[in-house]
């Protein structure tokens, strides 16, 4: 059984390896290898127990960042049993994007990942129309200012006009771990939306496939040819013909909440793409990534984070006689 620890240590070779790690290691996997693995190749242990991909193993082996005790070893090393294994995941990387100063609301950060509360109207990553004014550009600048060698590996993404929590991995191991978590209840994303109308069912599950019929059109729809899509909902508040609804995603399709709520006849306020009501000075869909819960890939701790509703959604609720969650 592998026990992972996120530990700060300087790994150096015993002298038999001419290369040494240049900087103080921040992300180190540590495992005491059980006697039951005696005789197996280290590559199999790394793949099956530490869940390292073949590509990641190859890179770590080439950089000589896999250690038994203090000695760098190859991945074809034959396990004796009882050894202490250390894998240094840190690597200086470059990303071909412009680093741009930006005010960022950091909700959580450690050496493996960072979670940002994204405001509405901010694009997450560069596109054809947004080259340098994205959250990714801002995070690159944030990392550089702190001498953090990480690049931006997006684990979660939000539409430009959706606000709330965005999870970013700082290394390949962490990014790959979150990819493995999909569909295994190790990551729970909870959203809040203000929708049109009063829902007949106050709590339930929407199990309806989402299809993208025309790649030249952003809109998706519910259709039997689409990908399986499951959303759980719960009405939290009703006011003046509107509902504040909590959504929990079981799958993560593009526009999933927007499509599912519209499918049930309750489009999100301000969602012009899906025919949501456009009321006054509210030029965006009132959808917010409210809570994020996950198992930390390095420490195995359960992390639960929350981002308060942005002011535009708060004001809409209060001005229409509703109560805040």
GISULMO-V31273 format. One record per run of one state. SS is the DSSP state (H for helix, E for strand, L for the rest). FROM is the first residue (numbers start at 1). TO is the last residue. If there is no record, write none. Layout:
SS,FROM,TO + SS,FROM,TO
//
This chain:
L,1,8 + E,9,9 + L,10,24 + E,25,25 + L,26,27 + E,28,32 + L,33,34 + H,35,37 + L,38,40 + E,41,41 + H,42,48 + L,49,53 + H,54,62 + L,63,65 + E,66,68 + L,69,70 + E,71,72 + L,73,77 + E,78,78 + L,79,83 + E,84,88 + L,89,105 + E,106,109 + L,110,112 + E,113,118 + L,119,122 + E,123,123 + L,124,133 + E,134,134 + H,135,145 + L,146,152 + E,153,154 + L,155,162 + E,163,169 + L,170,171 + H,172,181 + L,182,186 + E,187,196 + L,197,202 + E,203,207 + L,208,209 + E,210,211 + L,212,220 + E,221,222 + L,223,226 + E,227,227 + L,228,229 + E,230,239 + L,240,241 + E,242,249 + L,250,255 + H,256,263 + L,264,267 + E,268,268 + L,269,271 + H,272,274 + L,275,286 + E,287,295 + L,296,301 + E,302,306 + L,307,310 + H,311,319 + L,320,325
//
